[in-house]
């Protein structure tokens, strides 16, 4: 079962966010029920709402619950681990593209043409979403383009969905006869992404300035105030960045995504410390 998260404040999203931190920083994939009930209060979730959410995640294969002595323990199941893996890969892919944006571009393009056979059409929407998240832009119904060579990621996706035919890959220089700004906007939706990035900057700049004066306060740490901020920051940023090709500066020298990325880096840095201190008290 694939876990698709559409709402940033859904209990499933919040729970997976918490488990992702525990996996990354504590190498733990199990949390006590009593701890989860307390942690979810930091997100404004009541005990009854959290219990209902945990019940749903257990039924859907995201978490497994079992008794250990007098405690009920919730452990990540296969679907939960897969959802976290996909989320982390999306983050890693963006920062990889972002590093390439800030490097020297070889002025070559990577083009992939996918002809979906009848037996593969049910996976088309998922493959298309994966291509968008890898920074590809749609040139024509079956042709995708990206300024960075990502053949390993493409072949991994093709293998996952058992697409073994109807695929053409090309990497090299191409001639674009359209106005380059029009091409960038039509293929990579630059104007829409820039607008979203500017909204992100407006939304989180003020929060960043306010939090800089609070994040080391004992009450801020003790109440888990950094936790919902860190979740919202990551969710809102990745919802934009996952579809951002992070075009080379040669093509797009002034880009709102640069300011948004720096805000993301700096804000995350000051939120992570109090978050880890808060979560670290739950054994």
PyMOL commands that set and color helices and strands:
alter all, ss='L'
color gray80, all
select helices_A, chain A and resi 11-26+33-41+47-59+78-101+118-133+151-160+180-188+190-212+218-222+225-241+256-279
alter helices_A, ss='H'
color red, helices_A
select strands_A, chain A and resi 30-32+63-68+71-76+109-114+137-140+143-146+167-172
alter strands_A, ss='S'
color yellow, strands_A
deselect
rebuild
show_as cartoon
